[in-house]
């Protein structure tokens, strides 16, 4: 069984390579389609899904993940749903219950919010980070961090003595995600993602 995963950046791939096996189990494998940014993915997605729809085995599914990036989450989700619908592919949002082929998810506001949702994982990857970081009002709600979660994470890591010349997003995503425990993650966006992935697998 395989999931075709559509992503806007390599850091998301680095994180999902660590996270998906724990969410789905060893019987699943993955093929990643990584684009050079959100706009390019949104532009290419309708034709890519149309091509997949012609050949997709009954035991394969499609997962699409984008960052919100302080844009209209509903508008992004609508574009993703329309792309799937145009290819004749059913989505979790479209059918509610029963079998479907596609799950579309939006990380609010960026992938890095998911790392703030699991401070123990962040500390395990970077021991210099304050383990009480999550108790500060600014970081209490990972999905509501002001000013961009990527920028906030870079400031936190630099304040702890890491990456003073700039944060390498792919490396950080790989390092933190290998320690993440979905059960303790406080990001609502992440929990919605997890629920969607598990429902996708159960729909086979």
N, C-alpha and C positions, 0 to 999 in steps of 0.2 A: 504494500500500500504506500502511496506517495502523495505528498502535498507539494503543489507548485506554489512557491512563495514569492510574492511581488513586493519589492522594497524600494525605497527612494535613496538609500545610502548604504555604504559598506559597514558602518558602525551597527546598523540594525541587523545586518547579516551576522556580524560577530556575536551579538547578543543572542539572537535566536538559535544559532548553532549550539549554544550552551543550554538554552531554555527549553527548546522543543522536545528533545529526547526525554526530559523529566516529566513533561506534561503529557506526552503521548505514548511512550513506551518503545521498545526495540523493534516492534513490527513495522514501524513507519520509517520511511526515508523521505528526503527533501531535495527539491531542486530549486535553487535560488535564482531569481531574476532581479538583478540590482541595477537601478537606473541612476543617472547623473542628476538627481534632484527630483523634487515633487512634480514640477511642471512637466518635465519630460515623461515621467511615469504616467501622469494623467492623460497626456497626449497620446502615448503609445498603447495604453491599456486596452481600449476598445478593440483594436485590431489584434492584439496579442490574445485576448480572451476569445475572440472569434475563431482564431486559428486553433486554440486549445479545445474549444467546444467540439470541433470536428473529430478529435482524436482522443479525448479524455476517457480513460477506462472507468468502469463503474466503481473501481476501488481507489480512484484518485480524487483529490479535492484541491481547492484553490484558496489561498489565504493572501489577502492584500493588507498591508500596513503602511500608513502614512503618518507623519507628524502634523499636528494642528497648526503649529507655528503662529499662534495668535490670529488665525484666520477664522472664518465661519465654519465651525465643525459640521453643522448640518449641511451646508453647501458642498463641502468636500465629500461627505458621506453620500449625498444625492448623486454626485458625479460618479462615484464608484458603483453605486447600485444601478445607475443607468447603463454603465459600461457592461455590467454583467447581464442585465436584461436585454441589451442590444445583441448580445452573443447567444441569447437563449439559455442562459445559465441561471438556475435558481439560487437565491441567497437566503441566509438565515433570517435577515430582516424581512425579506419578502414573504417567506412561507411560515415563519413563526415556529411551528412544530413540524415534524416529519423530516423527510430526507431533503437535502439541499447540497449544492456543489461549491458554493462560495461563501466565505466569511470576510467582510470588509470591516476593518478596524482603524481607528484614528487615535494616536497617542497624544494625550493632552498634557502639556502643550507640545512637549518634545519627548523623545525616547529617554532623555536623561532624568525626567520626572520619575520614571520607574526605578531608577537607582536611588533617588532620594526616598522612595517608598520602602527601601530595605537598607536602613542605615547599618545594621550589623554586617551585611554583605559589603557595603562600601568600606567599613572599617577593616574588615578582614583583608580586603584587597589593598587598602592603604591605611596601615595602622596608625599613621600620624593624625588621621581625622578624628575629631572629637566624637566619642561614642554617644554623647548626649546631644548631638546636633539636632536630632528630631524633636527635642523638647523646646527648641527655640521657635517662637511664633512664626518667624519667616519661613521655616521649613516644615511646619507641622502638617500642612496639607500639600503634598508633593505636586498636585495638579493645579495649585493656585499660586505657585511661586512667581513673584513679580519680576519682570525684566528678562525673562528667558531662562529656562532650566539649564541649558548648556552653559551659558555664561555664569550662572550661579554655581554650577558644579566646578567649573574651572577656577572660580574664586576660592571655593572651599579647598580644593586640592592644592592650589598655590599657597594658600594660607597655612596649609599643613606641610609645606616644603616640597611639593611635587610640581613638576612641569612648569617651572618658572618661565620658560621660553614659549609656552603655549601648550594647551591640552591636546594630545593626540586622541581624537574621539574613538577611533577603532580600537586602539589599545585599551583605553579605559572601559569601553563597552565589553570587551572580551574579559578583562580582569574582574570587573564587578559581577557580571552575569554568571560567572562560574561558581559564585558563592551565594547566589540568590535563592531564597526559599519562597515560592509563591504564596504559601499559607500565611506568611507574616507581612506581606507587602501591603502598605497602607495607601497606595495609589489606586483610586477607584478606576482610573483608565486602565491600569494594568489588570485589575481583577475582571473587568469587562472583556479584555483581550483573552485572558485565561479561559473564561467561560465560553467564549466563542470558539477557541481552538478545541476545547474538549467536546463541545457540541458538534463541531465539524467531524471529528473522529467518530463520534457515536452515530453520525448520520449514515455511515457506510453500511 
